[in-house]
Amino acid sequence: MRKNELIAYLAGLVDGEGYVGIKKQKPRPDTINCLYHERIQIRMVDEIAIKLFKQTFGGNYYKETEHSKYSKKPLYCYQATDRLASQIIRKLLPYLLIKKRQAKLILKLRKSKESRESLRRGSPARRPMKASIVQYRESLYQ
């Protein structure tokens, strides 16, 4: 299988079985701002497909302790967050149909995180972000 065919196949897995979105982490006692994380996740009973995703992109792969609600088969999960999730989405984007809108939001969040203004501020957890940045990221999350 050629590489672009493999990427198109994996994009189909994401469109059909995946979650593409932004996870919001509320501030802890030692932090100031909410944190926003790019996330891609696939859960399914076919372990081979999940392993193929892991082999192709890296990330995390594990067997869940619960079973599928529709069968007694175990569920396998693939997950990637933050920069890796954005890199994966960038590769899958041309082939996505159903999750394309969510994928574009993830890439906008990554662009915000890598902006000069965000990088100059330093650690996002302990220094306050400008209200405009917080508002923009919250709008992407919503």
C-alpha angles and dihedrals in degrees: 000000000000119000096249090050090052092049090049090050092050090048087056089054090053092047092050106032106012142097118219116181153100122284117209118212114199118225117274122215090268096048136069108202137046110252123224121209130193110230139187120182136172124189122185144134094246105092094184092062091049092049090050090055091050093047092049100045110013117229129119128319125180145153113249121228093229125071129233111277090230098050141011091251119119119253121236121204135202120192138175129173142189117354095001091051089051092049091051093047091050089058095044097043099090089056101041118104109163100032098037094108093052090045091055090051090054090053091050090053091051090050089052092050092050096045117122090245093054095044093048090056093063124209108025094208101059105031122064117251122223111269090240091059092047091048092049094049091046089052090053090049092050 
